[in-house]
Amino acid sequence: YITERGANQVVMGEREIARTMLELLETPPAGEVVTG
């Protein structure tokens, strides 16, 4: 179970990083990026 939880956490982390990167690429350099 520990290994499964660790793998799930890694996948979630990768998804979070990918989502934030996509948001930074889509959003223009403005106040939204600073608040986000």
N, CA, C and O atoms as a Tripos MOL2 file, in Angstrom:
@<TRIPOS>MOLECULE
protein
  144   143    36     0     0
PROTEIN
NO_CHARGES

@<TRIPOS>ATOM
      1 N           0.8290   -1.2020    0.0000 N.3       1 TYR1
      2 CA          0.0000    0.0000    0.0000 C.3       1 TYR1
      3 C           0.8700    1.2620    0.0000 C.2       1 TYR1
      4 O           0.5370    2.2580   -0.6430 O.2       1 TYR1
      5 N           1.9780    1.2040    0.7230 N.am      2 ILE2
      6 CA          2.8480    2.3810    0.8010 C.3       2 ILE2
      7 C           3.3640    2.7430   -0.5930 C.2       2 ILE2
      8 O           3.3720    3.9130   -0.9740 O.2       2 ILE2
      9 N           3.7970    1.7260   -1.3510 N.am      3 THR3
     10 CA          4.3350    2.0030   -2.6830 C.3       3 THR3
     11 C           3.2410    2.5740   -3.5810 C.2       3 THR3
     12 O           3.5000    3.4660   -4.3890 O.2       3 THR3
     13 N           2.0180    2.0600   -3.4400 N.am      4 GLU4
     14 CA          0.9290    2.5640   -4.2750 C.3       4 GLU4
     15 C           0.6260    4.0170   -3.9380 C.2       4 GLU4
     16 O           0.4240    4.8410   -4.8300 O.2       4 GLU4
     17 N           0.5960    4.3260   -2.6410 N.am      5 ARG5
     18 CA          0.3310    5.7130   -2.2410 C.3       5 ARG5
     19 C           1.4380    6.6250   -2.7600 C.2       5 ARG5
     20 O           1.1570    7.7220   -3.2420 O.2       5 ARG5
     21 N           2.6850    6.1880   -2.6660 N.am      6 GLY6
     22 CA          3.7920    7.0030   -3.1590 C.3       6 GLY6
     23 C           3.6550    7.2540   -4.6500 C.2       6 GLY6
     24 O           3.8540    8.3760   -5.1180 O.2       6 GLY6
     25 N           3.3110    6.2010   -5.4040 N.am      7 ALA7
     26 CA          3.1670    6.3560   -6.8540 C.3       7 ALA7
     27 C           2.0370    7.3310   -7.1530 C.2       7 ALA7
     28 O           2.1610    8.1780   -8.0380 O.2       7 ALA7
     29 N           0.9340    7.2140   -6.4160 N.am      8 ASN8
     30 CA         -0.1920    8.1210   -6.6410 C.3       8 ASN8
     31 C           0.2270    9.5590   -6.3580 C.2       8 ASN8
     32 O          -0.1420   10.4700   -7.1000 O.2       8 ASN8
     33 N           0.9890    9.7660   -5.3000 N.am      9 GLN9
     34 CA          1.4320   11.1190   -4.9660 C.3       9 GLN9
     35 C           2.3360   11.6660   -6.0700 C.2       9 GLN9
     36 O           2.2440   12.8430   -6.4180 O.2       9 GLN9
     37 N           3.2070   10.8240   -6.6210 N.am     10 VAL10
     38 CA          4.1010   11.2750   -7.6920 C.3      10 VAL10
     39 C           3.2860   11.6600   -8.9170 C.2      10 VAL10
     40 O           3.5450   12.6870   -9.5450 O.2      10 VAL10
     41 N           2.2890   10.8260   -9.2600 N.am     11 VAL11
     42 CA          1.4540   11.1300  -10.4310 C.3      11 VAL11
     43 C           0.7130   12.4430  -10.2140 C.2      11 VAL11
     44 O           0.6560   13.2790  -11.1160 O.2      11 VAL11
     45 N           0.1490   12.6280   -9.0310 N.am     12 MET12
     46 CA         -0.5660   13.8650   -8.7400 C.3      12 MET12
     47 C           0.3810   15.0530   -8.8310 C.2      12 MET12
     48 O           0.0110   16.1030   -9.3570 O.2      12 MET12
     49 N           1.5950   14.8960   -8.3260 N.am     13 GLY13
     50 CA          2.5710   15.9740   -8.4000 C.3      13 GLY13
     51 C           2.8830   16.3290   -9.8440 C.2      13 GLY13
     52 O           2.9570   17.5040  -10.2030 O.2      13 GLY13
     53 N           3.0680   15.2940  -10.6780 N.am     14 GLU14
     54 CA          3.3700   15.5540  -12.0870 C.3      14 GLU14
     55 C           2.1960   16.2580  -12.7550 C.2      14 GLU14
     56 O           2.3920   17.1570  -13.5730 O.2      14 GLU14
     57 N           0.9770   15.8510  -12.4100 N.am     15 ARG15
     58 CA         -0.2020   16.5020  -13.0000 C.3      15 ARG15
     59 C          -0.2710   17.9580  -12.5680 C.2      15 ARG15
     60 O          -0.5830   18.8350  -13.3740 O.2      15 ARG15
     61 N           0.0230   18.2190  -11.2880 N.am     16 GLU16
     62 CA         -0.0050   19.5910  -10.7930 C.3      16 GLU16
     63 C           1.0200   20.4470  -11.5340 C.2      16 GLU16
     64 O           0.7190   21.5690  -11.9400 O.2      16 GLU16
     65 N           2.2400   19.9100  -11.7100 N.am     17 ILE17
     66 CA          3.2930   20.6520  -12.4070 C.3      17 ILE17
     67 C           2.8740   20.9230  -13.8460 C.2      17 ILE17
     68 O           3.0380   22.0360  -14.3450 O.2      17 ILE17
     69 N           2.3340   19.9070  -14.5120 N.am     18 ALA18
     70 CA          1.9110   20.0800  -15.9060 C.3      18 ALA18
     71 C           0.7940   21.1160  -15.9850 C.2      18 ALA18
     72 O           0.7760   21.9430  -16.8970 O.2      18 ALA18
     73 N          -0.1370   21.0750  -15.0310 N.am     19 ARG19
     74 CA         -1.2510   22.0190  -15.0610 C.3      19 ARG19
     75 C          -0.7540   23.4450  -14.8490 C.2      19 ARG19
     76 O          -1.1690   24.3610  -15.5590 O.2      19 ARG19
     77 N           0.1300   23.6360  -13.8780 N.am     20 THR20
     78 CA          0.6500   24.9760  -13.6120 C.3      20 THR20
     79 C           1.4470   25.4890  -14.8120 C.2      20 THR20
     80 O           1.3530   26.6650  -15.1640 O.2      20 THR20
     81 N           2.2300   24.6070  -15.4390 N.am     21 MET21
     82 CA          3.0200   25.0240  -16.6020 C.3      21 MET21
     83 C           2.0890   25.4460  -17.7310 C.2      21 MET21
     84 O           2.3340   26.4570  -18.3880 O.2      21 MET21
     85 N           1.0210   24.6780  -17.9630 N.am     22 LEU22
     86 CA          0.0750   25.0320  -19.0210 C.3      22 LEU22
     87 C          -0.5850   26.3660  -18.7040 C.2      22 LEU22
     88 O          -0.7860   27.1910  -19.5960 O.2      22 LEU22
     89 N          -0.9240   26.5800  -17.4320 N.am     23 GLU23
     90 CA         -1.5550   27.8450  -17.0590 C.3      23 GLU23
     91 C          -0.6000   29.0070  -17.3000 C.2      23 GLU23
     92 O          -1.0090   30.0500  -17.8110 O.2      23 GLU23
     93 N           0.6720   28.8360  -16.9350 N.am     24 LEU24
     94 CA          1.6420   29.9140  -17.1330 C.3      24 LEU24
     95 C           1.8210   30.2030  -18.6160 C.2      24 LEU24
     96 O           1.9980   31.3580  -19.0040 O.2      24 LEU24
     97 N           1.7780   29.1590  -19.4540 N.am     25 LEU25
     98 CA          1.9570   29.3640  -20.8900 C.3      25 LEU25
     99 C           0.7270   30.0270  -21.4980 C.2      25 LEU25
    100 O           0.8470   30.8520  -22.4040 O.2      25 LEU25
    101 N          -0.4630   29.6670  -20.9970 N.am     26 GLU26
    102 CA         -1.6890   30.2180  -21.5700 C.3      26 GLU26
    103 C          -1.9380   31.6420  -21.0810 C.2      26 GLU26
    104 O          -2.3170   32.5110  -21.8650 O.2      26 GLU26
    105 N          -1.7260   31.8820  -19.7870 N.am     27 THR27
    106 CA         -2.0150   33.2040  -19.2420 C.3      27 THR27
    107 C          -0.9270   34.1990  -19.6480 C.2      27 THR27
    108 O           0.2570   33.8650  -19.6090 O.2      27 THR27
    109 N          -1.3100   35.4020  -20.0330 N.am     28 PRO28
    110 CA         -0.3320   36.4320  -20.4080 C.3      28 PRO28
    111 C           0.3520   36.9940  -19.1740 C.2      28 PRO28
    112 O          -0.2040   36.9100  -18.0780 O.2      28 PRO28
    113 N           1.5480   37.5680  -19.3180 N.am     29 PRO29
    114 CA          2.2820   38.1430  -18.1900 C.3      29 PRO29
    115 C           1.5500   39.3570  -17.6260 C.2      29 PRO29
    116 O           1.7840   40.4850  -18.0580 O.2      29 PRO29
    117 N           0.6570   39.1210  -16.6530 N.am     30 ALA30
    118 CA         -0.1080   40.2270  -16.0680 C.3      30 ALA30
    119 C          -0.2910   39.9650  -14.5790 C.2      30 ALA30
    120 O           0.3960   39.1140  -14.0140 O.2      30 ALA30
    121 N          -1.2130   40.6870  -13.9310 N.am     31 GLY31
    122 CA         -1.4340   40.5180  -12.4950 C.3      31 GLY31
    123 C          -1.9630   39.1290  -12.1820 C.2      31 GLY31
    124 O          -1.7850   38.6360  -11.0680 O.2      31 GLY31
    125 N          -2.6180   38.4870  -13.1580 N.am     32 GLU32
    126 CA         -3.1770   37.1560  -12.9100 C.3      32 GLU32
    127 C          -2.0760   36.1730  -12.5480 C.2      32 GLU32
    128 O          -2.2520   35.3350  -11.6630 O.2      32 GLU32
    129 N          -0.9300   36.2740  -13.2350 N.am     33 VAL33
    130 CA          0.1660   35.3430  -12.9650 C.3      33 VAL33
    131 C           0.6970   35.5600  -11.5530 C.2      33 VAL33
    132 O           1.0600   34.6030  -10.8690 O.2      33 VAL33
    133 N           0.7420   36.8300  -11.1120 N.am     34 VAL34
    134 CA          1.2760   37.1270   -9.7840 C.3      34 VAL34
    135 C           0.3340   36.5830   -8.7130 C.2      34 VAL34
    136 O           0.7780   35.9910   -7.7300 O.2      34 VAL34
    137 N          -0.9750   36.7870   -8.9110 N.am     35 THR35
    138 CA         -1.9420   36.3250   -7.9150 C.3      35 THR35
    139 C          -2.0250   34.8050   -7.9300 C.2      35 THR35
    140 O          -2.2010   34.1860   -6.8810 O.2      35 THR35
    141 N          -1.9010   34.1970   -9.1080 N.am     36 GLY36
    142 CA         -2.0020   32.7450   -9.2200 C.3      36 GLY36
    143 C          -0.8360   32.0980   -8.5580 C.2      36 GLY36
    144 O          -0.7370   30.8710   -8.5440 O.2      36 GLY36
@<TRIPOS>BOND
     1     1     2 1
     2     2     3 1
     3     3     4 2
     4     3     5 am
     5     5     6 1
     6     6     7 1
     7     7     8 2
     8     7     9 am
     9     9    10 1
    10    10    11 1
    11    11    12 2
    12    11    13 am
    13    13    14 1
    14    14    15 1
    15    15    16 2
    16    15    17 am
    17    17    18 1
    18    18    19 1
    19    19    20 2
    20    19    21 am
    21    21    22 1
    22    22    23 1
    23    23    24 2
    24    23    25 am
    25    25    26 1
    26    26    27 1
    27    27    28 2
    28    27    29 am
    29    29    30 1
    30    30    31 1
    31    31    32 2
    32    31    33 am
    33    33    34 1
    34    34    35 1
    35    35    36 2
    36    35    37 am
    37    37    38 1
    38    38    39 1
    39    39    40 2
    40    39    41 am
    41    41    42 1
    42    42    43 1
    43    43    44 2
    44    43    45 am
    45    45    46 1
    46    46    47 1
    47    47    48 2
    48    47    49 am
    49    49    50 1
    50    50    51 1
    51    51    52 2
    52    51    53 am
    53    53    54 1
    54    54    55 1
    55    55    56 2
    56    55    57 am
    57    57    58 1
    58    58    59 1
    59    59    60 2
    60    59    61 am
    61    61    62 1
    62    62    63 1
    63    63    64 2
    64    63    65 am
    65    65    66 1
    66    66    67 1
    67    67    68 2
    68    67    69 am
    69    69    70 1
    70    70    71 1
    71    71    72 2
    72    71    73 am
    73    73    74 1
    74    74    75 1
    75    75    76 2
    76    75    77 am
    77    77    78 1
    78    78    79 1
    79    79    80 2
    80    79    81 am
    81    81    82 1
    82    82    83 1
    83    83    84 2
    84    83    85 am
    85    85    86 1
    86    86    87 1
    87    87    88 2
    88    87    89 am
    89    89    90 1
    90    90    91 1
    91    91    92 2
    92    91    93 am
    93    93    94 1
    94    94    95 1
    95    95    96 2
    96    95    97 am
    97    97    98 1
    98    98    99 1
    99    99   100 2
   100    99   101 am
   101   101   102 1
   102   102   103 1
   103   103   104 2
   104   103   105 am
   105   105   106 1
   106   106   107 1
   107   107   108 2
   108   107   109 am
   109   109   110 1
   110   110   111 1
   111   111   112 2
   112   111   113 am
   113   113   114 1
   114   114   115 1
   115   115   116 2
   116   115   117 am
   117   117   118 1
   118   118   119 1
   119   119   120 2
   120   119   121 am
   121   121   122 1
   122   122   123 1
   123   123   124 2
   124   123   125 am
   125   125   126 1
   126   126   127 1
   127   127   128 2
   128   127   129 am
   129   129   130 1
   130   130   131 1
   131   131   132 2
   132   131   133 am
   133   133   134 1
   134   134   135 1
   135   135   136 2
   136   135   137 am
   137   137   138 1
   138   138   139 1
   139   139   140 2
   140   139   141 am
   141   141   142 1
   142   142   143 1
   143   143   144 2
@<TRIPOS>SUBSTRUCTURE
     1 TYR1         2 RESIDUE 1 A TYR
     2 ILE2         6 RESIDUE 1 A ILE
     3 THR3        10 RESIDUE 1 A THR
     4 GLU4        14 RESIDUE 1 A GLU
     5 ARG5        18 RESIDUE 1 A ARG
     6 GLY6        22 RESIDUE 1 A GLY
     7 ALA7        26 RESIDUE 1 A ALA
     8 ASN8        30 RESIDUE 1 A ASN
     9 GLN9        34 RESIDUE 1 A GLN
    10 VAL10       38 RESIDUE 1 A VAL
    11 VAL11       42 RESIDUE 1 A VAL
    12 MET12       46 RESIDUE 1 A MET
    13 GLY13       50 RESIDUE 1 A GLY
    14 GLU14       54 RESIDUE 1 A GLU
    15 ARG15       58 RESIDUE 1 A ARG
    16 GLU16       62 RESIDUE 1 A GLU
    17 ILE17       66 RESIDUE 1 A ILE
    18 ALA18       70 RESIDUE 1 A ALA
    19 ARG19       74 RESIDUE 1 A ARG
    20 THR20       78 RESIDUE 1 A THR
    21 MET21       82 RESIDUE 1 A MET
    22 LEU22       86 RESIDUE 1 A LEU
    23 GLU23       90 RESIDUE 1 A GLU
    24 LEU24       94 RESIDUE 1 A LEU
    25 LEU25       98 RESIDUE 1 A LEU
    26 GLU26      102 RESIDUE 1 A GLU
    27 THR27      106 RESIDUE 1 A THR
    28 PRO28      110 RESIDUE 1 A PRO
    29 PRO29      114 RESIDUE 1 A PRO
    30 ALA30      118 RESIDUE 1 A ALA
    31 GLY31      122 RESIDUE 1 A GLY
    32 GLU32      126 RESIDUE 1 A GLU
    33 VAL33      130 RESIDUE 1 A VAL
    34 VAL34      134 RESIDUE 1 A VAL
    35 THR35      138 RESIDUE 1 A THR
    36 GLY36      142 RESIDUE 1 A GLY
